[in-house]
Amino acid sequence: MAKRSWLYHATGDQTYFDYATGKNADSFGNFGNPTWFSWDNKLAGTQVLLSRVSFFNSKVSNSDTLQEYRKTAEAVMCGLLPKSPTATSSRTDSGLIWITQWNALQHRVASTFLAVVYSDYMITSKTEKMTCDGNEYTPSDLRKFAMSQANYVLGDNPAKMSYLVGYGDKYPQYVHHRGASIPTDADTNCKEGWK
């Protein structure tokens, strides 16, 4: 589904759009179930991308399927906003989106990206607000969330440390990454790479 959504966006080819919004939409759209956007789950990105059509294409914007994509995309956004009644509880005490200890920044950075993209859709389409369980939020609220997460990554956090390697005065020195873990002159095979 994600591939076809991006292909429709990139090419304008109606067959990709028809697939994403046709009879397969209910099974692939996972409507009403917001998820985390990550390297292995592109569903939230697909929901946001297809909500774009409802913002900008008046010919099909009232389609029930597109409205479901948009409603689910807004549920993703509502889960991100810290003061929303449906805000995720998956946060540290200092406000960092926290889903898993493995690759912990991916969810925060991906969520930040989606929030900025969705706020851009709202601004460009002159959509002043969205509603989260009766509370109204603006594109500015989405951008404030995005900035809070980006600033946290760059050092506005309790450790006063940038989590972006090479940024600022204090940042991680021993990064867990296969390329950073094996000496360049080592003669290893795949099994020895785990040592």
N, C-alpha and C positions, 0 to 999 in steps of 0.2 A: 504494500500500500504506500509506504513512504517513497519508494522509487517512482511509482506512477505519479504521485503528487508533485514531486520535484520535477519530473519530466514534463508534466502539464505546465508547471510554472515556467520552466525553461523554454519550452517549445510552443506552448499554446495549442498543442495537438488535442483536439476534443476527445479522442478515444481514451487518453489517459484520464481526463476529467470524468468521462462517463463511467469508467471502471471504478474510480475512487468514490463516486457519488451514486452509483447504480445499485444493483441487487446485492453486491458484495459489501456495501458500505457498513451495514449493521454489524456484520461479523468482523470486519477489519477496523472499523472506527472506534470500537469500544466506548461508545457514547456514554457519558455520565460517569466515567471512571478515569479521573485524571491520573497521570502517571509521571514519573520522573524522566526527563529527557537525558539520555546518556549515550555512550558509544554503542551500547547493545540494545537500546530501546528508543526508537525514533518516533514513537506514537505521539507524544506531546508536541513534537516539532511538526508532525503531519497535521495535527489538529489546528495548530496555530497557522500553518501555511494555508490550509484550506479555508480557514476563517477569513483569510485575506480576500478571497473571492466574494464573500458576503459583504465585506466592507466596500469593495470597489467595482463590482460587476452588477449593476442594477437589473440586468436581464435575468439573472438567476439568483439574486441575493435572497429572495424569499423562499427558495427551495427548502423543504423540511430537512433534507439531509445536510445542507450547508448550515442551517441554523443549529443542527445537532453538533456539527464540528465546532461552530463558534461557541455554543454553550459549554461544550467540554473544554475548549481552549480557555474560556473565561474561568471555568472551575480550576484549571491549572493556575491561572493568574491569582485567583482568590486564595488559593493555598499558599502562595508565596508571600502575599502581603501580611506583614506581622500583626497588624491590628484588625485584620479581617476575621469575622466570626468562624470562618472555615480555614483559618491559617493552619499550616502543618505544625505539629508539635515536634517535628524532626529538626530541632535547632539546639545549638549550644546555649548556655546561659547568656552569652554575649551576642547572640543573634545570628550566628553562622548556620546556614542550612547544613544539616549533617545527616547523611543517609547511611553511610558505611565507612569503616576505617580504610578500606581499600580504595585508592584513588579518590580520596575524600573531596578534592577540589572539583572533580568533573561535574557533579550535580549542581554545585553552587554556580560555577561558571556557565554551564548550559542553561540553568534557570535564569541567570542574569541576562544572557543573550535573548532568550524567549521573551522576557519581560520588556526589554528594549524594543524588540521587533514588534510586539503587540502594541506597545505605547505608540510606536511610529504609525502603525495602522490606524489607531484611534485619532492621532493628531492629523494625519493626512486626510482622513475621511471626515474630519470635524465631528467625531464622536466624543462628546465631552465627558462621558462617565460610563462606568459599568457597575453592576450591582452584585454584591456578594451577600447573600442572605439578608437583604433589606438595606445594607449599608452601601453607600456610593463611594466609588474610587475613581480617580482621574488618571490620565496618562502620567502626570507628575508623580503620583503615588507609586506607580510602577517604576519610574526612573529613580526615585529615592531608594526604593528597595534595591534596584540594580547597583546603584552607587554604593550603598552600604556593604553589599557583598564584595564588590570590586575593591573598595577601600580596605576591607578586612584582609583580603588576599595580599594587598600591597603594604600592610603594616599597621593599619588602624585596628589593633586587636590586643588582648591582654598581654601577649608576649612581646608586643612592639617589634614584631618580626615580619618581614616580607616572606610570603610563601612562594614567590616567584624567584626562582634561582637567578642571581645576578642583579636583582633590583634592590636598591637601597644599600644601607650599611650592614644590615643583619639579615641573612637569608640562609636556607639550608646548604650545608657544605657536603653532606654525604647522601646523595640522592639515590634512592632505590630504583635503579633502572638497569636493564641488562647491559646496555651500552656503557653505562657508567660503573658497572660492577666488575667487569673482567679487564684486567690489564691488557693494554694493546699488544704487548709482546708475549702474551700467554699462548701456549699451544694446547687448546682445549677442544673437546668435542661437546655435543649437546648435553650429555649427562654431567660432565664436569662443570658446566656453566651454572649449575645449581649450588655449587659449593660456596 
